[in-house]
Amino acid sequence: MPAIALRIWVSALLIGFSTFAPADDSILRFTDGDNAVAIEGHWQFLDDPDAALDIAAAREALQRGQFEALEQSLNRGYTTAASWLYVRIARDEGAPANLYLLLEPVYLDEVDVFVLKRGADGTGEITQHRFGDHRPISERALPQTRAVLPLALRADEPVDVFVRIRSLSTHLFEAKLLDEASMERAVQWRLLAHGGYVAVAFALALVHFLLAYRLRDRVLLIYAAYVMGLGIGYAAIEGISALVFTQSIHLFNDWLVSIGTGLSFVLIAWLVMVIFKTGEQHRWTHYFLWAVVVLGAAAFLSTGTALYPQISQWLFLSGLAFVFIALYLAWVHYRAGDPAGRLFLIAFTVSGIGAIVSFLRILGLLPVNPLTQHAIQLTSFAHMMLMSLALSERVLAAEDAAKTALRNAESRAVTLANEMTEKLAESKRELERTLMRERDLRGEQAAFIDTISHEYRTPLSVLQTNVDILHSRGELSESRFAAMGSALKRLGGIFDDALQTHRLGRPPEIALQPLNLVAVLKETVADWQSAHPDCPVHFDPPAVSIPAEADRRMIQLILFNLLDNAFKYRYTQTSDAGIRIHLSALDGWVRLAISNAIDPSVGIDRSNLLERFVRDAGAAEQPGHGLGLYLVRRGVEEMGGRVTIDQEDEGRFCVVVELPQAPEGNDEH
């Protein structure tokens, strides 16, 4: 075991912790004037490695001389073996008749005391008394949290006392013989001291839980849980929990001890990692602290099993190293100027001293006496007080840092506000200059529109007059006169809309009405083809009217754009070089498809031809700006319709316009 070498070395150095008594007296005598006598130095010891001996076998071993003198209190560390102790007790004439055997510590699993009173003929009666935290308090002679056995002795009639100890926790034992007054004082004092420690631990834990909730501080939360674990574990170790659950605490007392021990290691290691930021600044200690966390969790999970003694021994050995690691980290942060570094250093130094003494006692490397037995309680109490102050200093330092940051932020905010005010003032001046320029431009624009309106109407009137003269002289056929008149009329309408739009500052409003698209399409195709007689248009109009919700002027503009686009980009080296028009109605939509033949060897990217200023690469030799199909899409969408380009037919380019269908009988012819 890793503790053997340490046990020899530390026992040699710290032999002063022991309190030896002479072993030559085979009988422990309680004399007149005594009020408390330690049995240390009077015990005889027998090892029971298999825990198989009963009282009869122990008496036979005593008769064969197999018991050995034990010069100090029993301390075997962690072991699965059982131990037998023997002592003969007597009282002198004049000493109190009612004495009490006080057995320590209370957290041993099984402690059986056998008392043999001898008669005059040498025979005797054996009575058995059961103690230990695995047994109900109701089985004890006195229902105390301490293990107390009353002994009624006759003067000069000794009794033989055999004690059998077995425990999965640390294996140590001591006993005292007291009169009634001393026993009451000892029990009351221990209950007061230990109960006060638990009460302080619970109170501090509650305060830190409330502070953690109020400040949303993870460090305070971890420390509160750590202090609560100390309180729970100590209440179980010292038997205080038995006062609440007198009949059932023995069933899960080991779990409470493990919570107080294992989880306390987990939480204190985690706390050190968070406080000193070991993951960022001390990587090599960070891994060790994680090992402590794992060992603490393993100790808790292995409670009540044969693995618990081995895991606990390694846990306490790592706890010794943890003390020095925590001191090193506190020293580094103290030297670095941490506001709470001094208090952290003192707190871990004090608790480290108590932990070292207590761990060495638990591991069997130090003897049992009041100093070693209560070192952890005394130092941990001071540690809790100092840690509370250190964490308070940490909170105050964080508050000061927050105030400084707030002052800096306010200063930066004032500076930024001044800068923003200056920028806003400059922006305001720039905006005023922009508004003045815009007013000037609007005035110039209005004057320009009036001028261009006058100037455009003069040549348009000249064209109309000359067309009328040519027609009156018979130099224009009726069909050409009609086509030119229709074109001039359409051009005038477009200019009027554009000028009105500029005057009002908004696009022209769409006037939707039921239109018979068959009639509108016939009329528009006739007008267009009069200007392009060499381009055949294949249109087989339906026999019935197909009404659609549309604006007449907008639908004519859309049709002219689609026919012009098909005429401009059609493929003439084919027998089907004309333009096809198909009109149908389905599911509440009127569908108009206009297509033209294209060169199948030339690939056309049809994905975005409906966008503004987009033309296919193969149309570079044709004049235009890529606005025709864009205007078609905008016009159709303003009338609530949709436009798509057929992606399937590679030999033809087909644009499909869909408009909402108007109810039957409401179409305008």
DODRENTOR-703528 format. One record per residue (C-alpha): residue in three letters; x, y, z. Coordinates in steps of 0.1 Angstrom, whole numbers, plus 5000, padded with zeros to 4 digits. Example, Ala and Ser with C-alpha at 12.3 -4.5 7.8 and 13.67 -1.06 7.14 Angstrom:
2
Ala512349555078;Ser513749895071;
END
This chain:
669
Met500050005000;Pro501350354993;Ala500850455029;Ile503250205045;Ala506450405038;Leu504750735049;Arg503550555081;Ile507050455092;Trp508550795083;Val505851015099;Ser505450795130;Ala509150845136;Leu508951215132;Leu505751275150;Ile505951035179;Gly505251325202;Phe501551315192;Ser501150985211;Thr500250955248;Phe501750635261;Ala500750465293;Pro502650185311;Ala501749845298;Asp502949645326;Asp499749675347;Ser497349405334;Ile494349555353;Leu492949905347;Arg491950025381;Phe489550315388;Thr490650455421;Asp489050685447;Gly489551045434;Asp489550955397;Asn486951095374;Ala488350985340;Val490950725331;Ala492150655296;Ile492450285287;Glu495350375263;Gly498350155272;His496249885289;Trp494749725257;Gln495849395244;Phe495349345206;Leu494549045184;Asp494449075146;Asp491448895129;Pro492448925091;Asp489448735079;Ala486948875104;Ala485948525113;Leu486548495151;Asp483648505176;Ile483848575213;Ala484648215222;Ala487548205198;Ala488748535211;Arg488748405247;Glu490648095236;Ala493248315219;Leu493648515251;Gln494248195271;Arg496848085245;Gly498648415249;Gln497948535213;Phe496948885223;Glu499749145222;Ala500149455243;Leu499049775225;Glu500950075238;Gln498750335222;Ser495350375207;Leu494350145179;Asn495050305144;Arg495150075114;Gly494150315086;Tyr491950145060;Thr491649775063;Thr489049505058;Ala490249305087;Ala488649295122;Ser490449385154;Trp489949245189;Leu490949435220;Tyr490949315256;Val491249485289;Arg490549395326;Ile488849665346;Ala488349695384;Arg487549975409;Asp488850035443;Glu486850075475;Gly485550425476;Ala485550475439;Pro482150535422;Ala480250205416;Asn478550335383;Leu481250385357;Tyr480850455319;Leu482950325291;Leu483150595263;Leu484050455229;Glu485450665201;Pro484950745172;Val481250705165;Tyr481550645127;Leu482950295130;Asp480650045112;Glu480549765138;Val481749785174;Asp480749485196;Val481649505234;Phe481549175254;Val481649215292;Leu482548905313;Lys481748925350;Arg483548645370;Gly481848475399;Ala483548335430;Asp483847995414;Gly485648135383;Thr482648115360;Gly481148415345;Glu478348565325;Ile478948735291;Thr476749025279;Gln477149165245;His476549535235;Arg476249655199;Phe477549995187;Gly478450145154;Asp476850365128;His475450065109;Arg473149985139;Pro470150165153;Ile470750375184;Ser467850195200;Glu470049885204;Arg472450075228;Ala472250065265;Leu472050445265;Pro470350615235;Gln473250855230;Thr474850985198;Arg478150885215;Ala478850515221;Val478550495259;Leu478450165279;Pro477450175316;Leu479449945339;Ala478249855374;Leu481349725392;Arg481749585426;Ala484849675445;Asp487849455438;Glu485749235414;Pro487349295380;Val485449245347;Asp486949135314;Val486049355284;Phe486449235248;Val485949475219;Arg485549365183;Ile485949645157;Arg485249625120;Ser484749905095;Leu485150005059;Ser486050355070;Thr489350435087;His490050175114;Leu490950345147;Phe489650315182;Glu490150465217;Ala488150445249;Lys487950615283;Leu486450505317;Leu484550795333;Asp482350855363;Glu478750975357;Ala479451345360;Ser482451335337;Met480551125312;Glu477751375310;Arg480151665306;Ala482051485278;Val478851395259;Gln477351745263;Trp480551915254;Arg481051705222;Leu477451755212;Leu477752135218;Ala481052165199;His480151935170;Gly476652065168;Gly477852425167;Tyr480352335139;Val477552185118;Ala475252485126;Val477852735115;Ala478552535083;Phe474952515074;Ala474452885082;Leu477452985060;Ala476252765032;Leu472852915033;Val474253275033;His476553185003;Phe473753024984;Leu471653334988;Leu474653554978;Ala475253334948;Tyr471653364937;Arg471653734942;Leu474953804925;Arg474653524899;Asp478153424910;Arg479353064901;Val482253084926;Leu479953154955;Leu477652874944;Ile480452624944;Tyr481752734977;Ala478252724993;Ala477852364981;Tyr481352274994;Val480552415029;Met477152235028;Gly479051915020;Leu481351965050;Gly478352015073;Ile476551705060;Gly479651495062;Tyr480651605097;Ala477051565110;Ala477151205097;Ile480751135109;Glu480051265145;Gly476651095148;Ile474651415149;Ser472351295121;Ala471351015144;Leu469451255166;Val466951315137;Phe466650965124;Thr467250745154;Gln465950425138;Ser467050465102;Ile470250675100;His472350365101;Leu470850245068;Phe472350535048;Asn474850695071;Asp477850585050;Trp476250765020;Leu476051085040;Val479751045050;Ser480650995014;Ile478751305003;Gly480651505029;Thr483951345019;Gly483951274982;Leu481851564971;Ser483751804993;Phe486951704975;Val485151744941;Leu483852094950;Ile487052224966;Ala489152114937;Trp486552264913;Leu486552584933;Val490352614931;Met490252564894;Val487652844889;Ile489253094914;Phe492753064901;Lys491852994865;Thr494052694863;Gly492752594828;Glu494252914814;Gln497252984836;His498352664853;Arg497752374829;Trp499852114848;Thr497952174881;His494652184862;Tyr495051814852;Phe495951714888;Leu492851894901;Trp490751704876;Ala492251384890;Val491151484925;Val487651554911;Val487551204896;Leu488851034928;Gly486251224949;Ala483451114926;Ala484750754926;Ala484850754964;Phe481250864966;Leu480050604941;Ser481950324957;Thr480450374992;Gly479650055009;Thr481749834986;Ala485149674990;Leu486649934967;Tyr485850224990;Pro488950175013;Gln491350164984;Ile489850454966;Ser489650664998;Gln493250595006;Trp494350724972;Leu491951014976;Phe493451125010;Leu496951084996;Ser496051314967;Gly494451544993;Leu497951585008;Ala499251694975;Phe496251914969;Val497052115000;Phe500452214986;Ile499052274952;Ala496352514966;Leu499052694987;Tyr501252734956;Leu498452874935;Ala497353114964;Trp500953224967;Val501353294929;His498153504929;Tyr499153684960;Arg502453784944;Ala500553884913;Gly498554144932;Asp495253964935;Pro493154174960;Ala491953864978;Gly495253674974;Arg496453735009;Leu493253595025;Phe493253295001;Leu496853225011;Ile496053235048;Ala492853035044;Phe494552755025;Thr497552755049;Val495352715079;Ser493152445064;Gly496252275049;Ile497752225084;Gly494552075097;Ala494151865065;Ile497651725067;Val497251625104;Ser493851475098;Phe494751285066;Leu497851135082;Arg495651025112;Ile493050875089;Leu495750695069;Gly497150555102;Leu500350755100;Leu499550955132;Pro498250845165;Val494850935178;Asn494651215204;Pro492551525208;Leu494851735186;Thr494851495156;Gln491251395161;His489851755159;Ala492451925138;Ile490351935107;Gln487352085125;Leu489352355142;Thr491252455110;Ser488252415087;Phe486252655109;Ala488952915105;His489252835068;Met485452895063;Met485753235080;Leu488753335060;Met487353205027;Ser484153405033;Leu486253715038;Ala488353635007;Leu485253584985;Ser483853904999;Glu487054084989;Arg486753914955;Val483254054951;Leu484354394962;Ala487254394938;Ala484854294910;Glu482454574921;Asp485354824920;Ala486354704886;Ala482754734874;Lys482555084888;Thr485855174870;Ala484555024838;Leu481355214842;Arg483155544847;Asn485355474817;Ala482255374797;Glu480455694808;Ser483555904798;Arg483655724764;Ala479955774760;Val480156144766;Thr483056174741;Leu481155964716;Ala477956164722;Asn479956484716;Glu481356344684;Met477956214673;Thr476456564681;Glu479056724658;Lys478456464631;Leu474656514634;Ala475056884631;Glu477256844600;Ser474756594586;Lys471956844593;Arg473757114574;Glu474556874545;Leu470856764545;Glu469757124543;Arg472157184514;Thr470856874497;Leu467256984501;Met467957314486;Arg469657154456;Glu466656914453;Arg464257214453;Asp466357374426;Leu466457054406;Arg462657004409;Gly462157354396;Glu464457294368;Gln462856964361;Ala459357114360;Ala460657384336;Phe462257114315;Ile459156904314;Asp457057204303;Thr459657284276;Ile459956924263;Ser456156884263;His455857184240;Glu458857084219;Tyr457656724215;Arg454056814205;Thr455357034176;Pro457156754156;Leu454356504165;Ser451756754151;Val453956794120;Leu454056414115;Gln450256384119;Thr449656674095;Asn451856534068;Val450356194071;Asp446956344067;Ile448156544036;Leu449656224021;His446456034027;Ser444356314012;Arg446456313980;Gly446055933977;Glu449755873982;Leu449055644013;Ser446955334012;Glu444155294037;Ser446055024055;Arg449255224058;Phe447355534068;Ala445655334095;Ala448855174108;Met450655514109;Gly447755684126;Ser447555404152;Ala451355434158;Leu451155804162;Lys448255774186;Arg450055514207;Leu453255724207;Gly451156024219;Gly449555824247;Ile452955694259;Phe454356054260;Asp451256184278;Asp451655914305;Ala455355974309;Leu454856354312;Gln451956314337;Thr454156074357;His456956324360;Arg454556594370;Leu452956394398;Gly456156224409;Arg454755874409;Pro454255594383;Pro451055584363;Glu448155404380;Ile446955074366;Ala443255074357;Leu442154714358;Gln439054614339;Pro437654304323;Leu439154284288;Asn438454044260;Leu441953944252;Val440953774219;Ala439754114206;Val442654314220;Leu445054064206;Lys443554074171;Glu443654444171;Thr447254474184;Val448554204160;Ala446954384131;Asp448554714140;Trp451954554145;Gln451854344113;Ser450954654093;Ala454454774102;His456054434096;Pro454254284067;Asp457254054059;Cys456953874092;Pro454253614094;Val452253584127;His450453254133;Phe447553324156;Asp444453104157;Pro442053294179;Pro439653104201;Ala435953104190;Val434853244224;Ser435953544242;Ile438553504270;Pro438153794295;Ala441053894317;Glu441554154345;Ala443954394328;Asp444754754318;Arg444154814281;Arg447155044275;Met449454834296;Ile448454504278;Gln448954674244;Leu452454794255;Ile453254434267;Leu452054274234;Phe454054524213;Asn457254454233;Leu456854074230;Leu456154094193;Asp459154324187;Asn461354094208;Ala460253784188;Phe460753964155;Lys464154094164;Tyr465653764176;Arg463853514154;Tyr465753264134;Thr465053324097;Gln467053024083;Thr464052784088;Ser460752724072;Asp458952824104;Ala460453174108;Gly457353344119;Ile455853424153;Arg453353194171;Ile450753314194;His448653084216;Leu445853204239;Ser443952984264;Ala442252984299;Leu442752734327;Asp442052724364;Gly441253104367;Trp444253214347;Val444453344311;Arg447653214295;Leu449253394265;Ala452353234249;Ile454353414222;Ser457253224207;Asn459853244178;Ala462253004163;Ile465953024174;Asp469152874162;Pro469452544180;Ser473252554178;Val473352874199;Gly472852814236;Ile470753084253;Asp470953154291;Arg467253204299;Ser467653214337;Asn467653594342;Leu466453754309;Leu463553914327;Glu465854134347;Arg466754484338;Phe469654554314;Val470154174308;Arg470654054272;Asp471753714259;Ala475353694247;Gly474153584213;Ala472153904208;Ala475154144208;Glu474654234171;Gln471054344177;Pro470254694189;Gly468754734224;His469454784261;Gly467854474276;Leu464754654289;Gly461954494268;Leu461354184287;Tyr461954364320;Leu459154614312;Val456954314303;Arg457554154337;Arg456954474356;Gly453754554337;Val452354204342;Glu453254194379;Glu451454534384;Met448354374369;Gly448654084394;Gly449953834368;Arg453253644363;Val455753594335;Thr457953294328;Ile460253184300;Asp459952824288;Gln463152624296;Glu462252304278;Asp462052374240;Glu465552434227;Gly464352514192;Arg462052804202;Phe462153094226;Cys458753124243;Val457553384268;Val454453294288;Val452253564303;Glu449553464328;Leu446753714340;Pro443853664363;Gln440753564344;Ala437753794347;Pro434253654353;Glu432253554321;Gly429953824307;Asn431954114322;Asp434454154294;Glu434754484275;His434754434237;
END
